[in-house]
Amino acid sequence: MAEPATDASLPEFFFISQLLRDKVLRRTGDRVEVLGTLIDLEIRLSGSYPEVLNLIVGRSFGRPPLEIPVRYVR
């Protein structure tokens, strides 16, 4: 994974290829649940850099993908 930016005013950068197929987890207290795997990012082209809006999470057993707003992601 990319190193965090050292200046708080600079955005943190990642290549999508570094993140695809990573597990997406939901933590509730001490419990951790695997929601699925990252299959795509929904972005908006604005300003100098694209802004990530949603994570698209693939799930097993023929279930439709989840769209998780980036505001819920840590």
C-alpha positions as CSV (number, residue, x, y, z in Angstrom):
1,M,0.0,0.0,0.0
2,A,1.2,3.6,-0.7
3,E,2.9,5.6,2.0
4,P,0.6,8.2,3.6
5,A,1.2,11.8,2.5
6,T,3.5,13.7,5.0
7,D,1.8,17.0,4.5
8,A,-1.8,17.1,5.7
9,S,-2.8,19.3,2.8
10,L,-1.7,16.7,0.2
11,P,-4.1,14.0,-0.9
12,E,-3.1,10.3,-0.3
13,F,-2.6,8.4,-3.5
14,F,-3.1,4.8,-4.4
15,F,-3.1,2.8,-7.6
16,I,-6.3,0.9,-8.0
17,S,-4.3,-2.2,-9.0
18,Q,-2.9,-2.1,-5.4
19,L,-6.4,-2.3,-4.0
20,L,-8.4,-4.5,-6.3
21,R,-9.3,-8.0,-4.9
22,D,-8.5,-6.9,-1.4
23,K,-11.0,-8.0,1.2
24,V,-13.5,-5.3,2.4
25,L,-14.2,-5.7,6.1
26,R,-16.9,-4.3,8.5
27,R,-15.8,-4.0,12.1
28,T,-18.5,-3.9,14.8
29,G,-16.9,-3.7,18.2
30,D,-14.6,-6.8,18.4
31,R,-16.3,-8.5,15.6
32,V,-15.0,-8.4,12.0
33,E,-17.1,-9.5,9.0
34,V,-15.9,-9.9,5.4
35,L,-18.3,-8.1,3.1
36,G,-16.6,-9.2,-0.1
37,T,-13.7,-8.1,-2.3
38,L,-13.1,-4.7,-3.9
39,I,-13.9,-5.0,-7.6
40,D,-14.0,-1.3,-8.6
41,L,-14.1,2.3,-7.5
42,E,-16.7,4.9,-8.6
43,I,-14.9,8.2,-9.1
44,R,-15.8,11.8,-10.1
45,L,-13.5,13.8,-12.2
46,S,-13.2,17.1,-10.3
47,G,-10.5,19.6,-9.8
48,S,-6.9,18.4,-10.2
49,Y,-7.5,14.8,-9.0
50,P,-10.3,12.2,-9.3
51,E,-12.4,11.8,-6.2
52,V,-13.5,8.4,-5.0
53,L,-17.2,8.3,-4.3
54,N,-18.0,4.7,-3.7
55,L,-16.3,1.3,-3.4
56,I,-17.9,-1.5,-5.5
57,V,-17.7,-4.7,-3.5
58,G,-18.2,-8.1,-5.1
59,R,-20.0,-10.8,-3.1
60,S,-20.3,-14.5,-3.5
61,F,-23.2,-16.8,-4.2
62,G,-24.6,-14.6,-7.0
63,R,-25.5,-11.7,-4.7
64,P,-25.4,-8.3,-6.4
65,P,-22.4,-6.1,-5.6
66,L,-22.5,-3.5,-2.8
67,E,-21.9,0.2,-3.3
68,I,-20.3,1.6,-0.2
69,P,-19.9,5.4,0.1
70,V,-16.3,6.3,0.8
71,R,-17.4,8.4,3.8
72,Y,-18.0,5.1,5.6
73,V,-14.5,3.8,4.8
74,R,-11.4,4.0,7.1
